[in-house]
Amino acid sequence: MHASLFLIPVTLGETSVEQVLPTYNKEIILNIKYFIVENIRSARRFLKKVDTNIDIDTLTFFELNKHTNLEEIDNYLQPITNGFHIGIISEAGCPAIADPGSDIVAIAQRKNYKVVPLVGPSSILLSLMASGFNGQGFAFHGYLPVDGAERIRKIKQLEHLIHKEDQTQIFIETPYRNQKLVEDIVKNCTPSTKLCIAMNITCENEYIKTLPVKEWEKKLPDMAKQLCIFLLYK
């Protein structure tokens, strides 16, 4: 196989590797010596989870996150020119989806390197599958604004798109702001608009529920410090 850039999905939460990742992924990982990762410590932990016999000290890690100088990341792909595979590992889920890995993939595509996405869990797609919402037309918006007034304006804009485009709207929030975000949705959306809260997907305490906004007011789960994804639809 030609030297390639492999996009390696990571388990969500403490889910076992066997539950969500194909055996083929492990075969690929064991043949890679260079990794571009969002966090070196968590990447090392994931690799040990894949195979406890992996000799971590023989591997080379390049860190790619918000602190990385983008002018340097071009050099991260140098091993491919020498015939070595490279793997991209994000913190959770699929690389390059709501993840800085997309910058590296864009460079690889420009240089005509082979890019290989591996199969693995995506909270975006899994939550959409389980929501009962439109899976033909949907949009993912990442994080909504931190400022309260701007966030409410964005929520109303997304609700408008539901009807204008017949489109499911998907977004996320940092764990400590989950509760406030949903409270804003409940207070500012039309009561009949449907909200799906998907929490800890693929984990033992997985929670995925869809209800009209008006019914959520008295049934909100405790979302503090939990990994959540939110979907709105009519």
LOMI-307332 format. One line per 2 residues: number of its first residue (from 0); for each residue y, x, z of C-alpha. Coordinates in steps of 0.001 Angstrom, whole numbers. Example, Ala and Ser with C-alpha at 12.3 -4.5 7.8 and 13.67 -1.06 7.14 Angstrom:
BEGIN
0) -4500,12300,7800 | -1060,13670,7140 $
//
This chain:
BEGIN
0) 0,0,0 | 3483,1262,-875 $
2) 5712,2164,2048 | 7247,-1141,3137 $
4) 9610,-2748,5600 | 7555,-5190,7704 $
6) 9256,-8048,9550 | 7136,-8450,12688 $
8) 7383,-11727,14655 | 7262,-11553,18447 $
10) 5777,-14063,20873 | 8134,-16587,22476 $
12) 8156,-16132,26248 | 4902,-15014,27843 $
14) 2685,-16686,25245 | -405,-14642,24428 $
16) -492,-12728,21151 | -3789,-14371,20200 $
18) -2246,-17841,20433 | 537,-17360,17900 $
20) -7,-14206,15830 | -2674,-13543,13153 $
22) -5090,-10636,13550 | -3623,-9228,10328 $
24) -329,-8560,12148 | -2112,-6270,14581 $
26) -3729,-4363,11701 | -307,-3794,10165 $
28) 1339,-2802,13462 | -1317,-168,14154 $
30) -385,1538,10871 | 3339,1790,11655 $
32) 4953,4755,13399 | 8623,3797,12933 $
34) 10210,670,14382 | 13695,-808,14190 $
36) 14119,-2891,17322 | 16699,-4990,19125 $
38) 15704,-3564,22512 | 13462,-517,22888 $
40) 12072,-1447,26296 | 10996,-4970,25287 $
42) 9668,-3704,21936 | 7452,-1183,23723 $
44) 6227,-3950,26025 | 5394,-6174,23035 $
46) 3468,-3421,21262 | 1387,-2811,24377 $
48) 737,-6550,24487 | -574,-6361,20909 $
50) -2906,-3459,21743 | -3084,-1696,25107 $
52) -4439,1420,23357 | -1268,2008,21325 $
54) 178,5438,22142 | 3819,4438,22538 $
56) 4974,8054,22924 | 3949,8867,19328 $
58) 6234,6169,17917 | 9859,6424,16846 $
60) 12313,3632,17694 | 15713,2937,16160 $
62) 17823,465,18132 | 19660,-2284,16246 $
64) 21862,-4649,18235 | 25514,-5593,18695 $
66) 26275,-2085,19996 | 24868,-294,16936 $
68) 27261,1364,14494 | 26510,-427,11208 $
70) 27388,2756,9289 | 24333,4419,10847 $
72) 21689,1807,10082 | 21266,2967,6481 $
74) 19562,6067,7910 | 17036,3912,9774 $
76) 15227,3308,6473 | 14820,7010,5687 $
78) 11086,7065,6638 | 10321,4726,3704 $
80) 11562,7367,1271 | 9028,9730,2856 $
82) 6166,7257,2409 | 6063,5734,5894 $
84) 6054,2019,6766 | 8768,658,9056 $
86) 8533,-2423,11276 | 11400,-4591,12512 $
88) 10934,-6204,15928 | 13423,-8629,17453 $
90) 13579,-9864,21069 | 11626,-13053,20333 $
92) 10477,-15034,17332 | 11070,-13938,13745 $
94) 13230,-10945,12781 | 16379,-11553,10713 $
96) 16578,-15227,11778 | 19562,-15549,14154 $
98) 18981,-11834,14631 | 20703,-8557,13630 $
100) 17624,-7544,11608 | 19106,-9243,8547 $
102) 21500,-6294,8083 | 18587,-3899,7630 $
104) 16736,-6287,5308 | 19839,-6594,3109 $
106) 20001,-2804,2744 | 16277,-2632,1950 $
108) 16681,-5263,-757 | 19613,-3380,-2315 $
110) 17545,-195,-2365 | 14605,-2062,-3925 $
112) 12264,-1293,-1015 | 9333,-3645,-510 $
114) 10073,-6182,2256 | 7097,-7976,3835 $
116) 7608,-10918,6238 | 4641,-11452,8565 $
118) 3554,-14843,9911 | 4624,-15776,13434 $
120) 6409,-18320,15650 | 9903,-19554,14785 $
122) 11488,-21808,17410 | 13731,-23269,14701 $
124) 10880,-24506,12522 | 8541,-25436,15383 $
126) 11205,-27576,17047 | 12064,-29255,13738 $
128) 8387,-30019,13132 | 8077,-31679,16535 $
130) 11411,-33533,16564 | 10624,-36339,14138 $
132) 13865,-35511,12289 | 14541,-34835,8606 $
134) 12606,-31741,7566 | 13790,-31934,3941 $
136) 17452,-31346,4726 | 18526,-29367,7796 $
138) 20993,-26688,8893 | 20846,-24088,11631 $
140) 24188,-23174,13228 | 23249,-20588,15840 $
142) 25487,-20749,18911 | 28233,-23330,19248 $
144) 31741,-22249,20427 | 32091,-21154,24051 $
146) 35487,-22816,24485 | 34975,-26376,25729 $
148) 37430,-28098,23389 | 36192,-26160,20351 $
150) 32579,-26910,21274 | 33277,-30655,21443 $
152) 35009,-30526,18041 | 31974,-28719,16613 $
154) 29568,-31273,18085 | 31530,-34114,16464 $
156) 31576,-32213,13182 | 27787,-31809,13302 $
158) 27347,-35483,14071 | 29458,-36296,11004 $
160) 27221,-34069,8834 | 24148,-35976,9997 $
162) 25415,-39072,8218 | 27350,-37443,5372 $
164) 24537,-35114,4256 | 21509,-36893,5807 $
166) 20867,-33541,7457 | 19265,-32483,10736 $
168) 21593,-30215,12722 | 19980,-27417,14746 $
170) 21650,-25067,17238 | 21029,-22963,20336 $
172) 22827,-21924,23504 | 22555,-19188,26112 $
174) 20326,-20367,28996 | 23102,-20640,31576 $
176) 25178,-22953,29319 | 22347,-25293,28263 $
178) 23172,-28018,30756 | 26893,-28066,29945 $
180) 26200,-28239,26207 | 23924,-31267,26547 $
182) 26407,-32965,28872 | 29060,-32540,26165 $
184) 26692,-34039,23585 | 25925,-37036,25796 $
186) 29611,-37669,26496 | 30910,-37239,22943 $
188) 28228,-38400,20502 | 27548,-41961,19393 $
190) 24983,-43500,21809 | 22530,-44161,18971 $
192) 22580,-40561,17681 | 19260,-38881,18472 $
194) 18985,-35604,20336 | 15837,-33493,20544 $
196) 15612,-30941,23348 | 12943,-28299,22694 $
198) 12366,-25903,25583 | 10041,-22924,26066 $
200) 8248,-23506,22763 | 4595,-22295,22675 $
202) 4717,-21490,26420 | 2700,-23201,29164 $
204) 5753,-25208,30270 | 6697,-26278,26736 $
206) 8910,-29372,26624 | 9900,-31169,23399 $
208) 11395,-34646,23561 | 13533,-36805,21251 $
210) 15673,-39672,22546 | 18910,-41479,21599 $
212) 21894,-39838,23300 | 22460,-42880,25556 $
214) 18960,-42490,27032 | 19373,-38807,27886 $
216) 22091,-39368,30483 | 19637,-40177,33296 $
218) 16678,-38176,31968 | 18012,-34666,31427 $
220) 15467,-31978,32309 | 16465,-28894,34261 $
222) 17434,-26481,31490 | 18945,-23750,33661 $
224) 17671,-20303,32639 | 15324,-21875,30059 $
226) 15053,-20997,26364 | 16181,-24128,24517 $
228) 16883,-25249,20982 | 18723,-28477,20207 $
230) 18544,-30846,17233 | 20738,-33794,16297 $
232) 19919,-36526,13783 | 20573,-40200,13193 $
//
